[in-house]
């Protein structure tokens, strides 16, 4: 697929819809019609079954003191779901084994999770704190779903 190749080769930021349309031999309007925007095309090309930015918006919809729990709950719900968990684990395995795909996914998550979270934080070093929060969740995901490390893999969403 032209989109997957472009994202892997150029990263999320470097891949352009114009180039992807040209490589696929289609009009750029066709991409917009079917996928809406670059984010939608990436989600489809990388087989993301959920929208990370939508999940983040829902997790941050409550009061600030519930944000951390909301983010963890949203992550566990997505990764534990029979519908989204398997594709997410496959994507994680591919991103870990293919450096280009890993960089593209990293750039996408930076744009879809870190940047929006940083914009909502108050106080100093918002971007650094948002990066730390996403890194903690990524570490939990890696331990629970890729490595199967106890006791992380045995935790229920209620704990």
Secondary structure, DSSP 8 states (H G I E B T S, - for coil): -HHHHHHHHHHHHH--HHHHHHHHTS-HHHHHHHHSSHHHHHHHHTT-SS-HHHHHHHHTSS-GGGHHHHHHHHHHHHHH-TTTHHHHHHHHHHHHH-HHHHHHHHHHHIIIIIHHHHHH--SS-HHHHHHHHHHHHHHHHIIIIII--TTGGG--TT-
